[in-house]
Amino acid sequence: MTSEKRYFIADLTEIVPVPCPCGMTSRAFIAESGNRTSFHVVDIKKDAEKHYHKNHLEIYYVLEGTGWIEVDDEIIPLSPGKAVLIQEFCRHRAIGKLKIANVSIPAYDPEDEWFD
């Protein structure tokens, strides 16, 4: 049996939100996963700034609210329960007031946010 811990728990209500292109986000598991993935809860209160990532993909899962996501110039309605997989180089932004869970693979890297 290994003595190395193989799980981690984060209370995102205790993580101080920070600004991001989509609004405010609380991020977890970056260091714990060895930068392989990260989990975010994002509070989108304004239309996000269109951006893309060269080196990671994202999954958005809508927890609350209604709005849209613009992906490569296509606008798609969002509501609770909907999920979107966003590949590398896909220009995207959220529109409306939403609360989403976001999974980034590999982990979020502030150097991998690109704007046209």
Beta strands, then each sheet from edge to edge (+ up, - down):
strand 1: 18-20
strand 2: 23-28
strand 3: 38-44
strand 4: 57-71
strand 5: 74-78
strand 6: 83-86
strand 7: 92-105
sheet 1: 1+ 2- 3+ 7- 4+ 5-
sheet 2: 1+ 2- 3+ 7- 4+ 6-
end
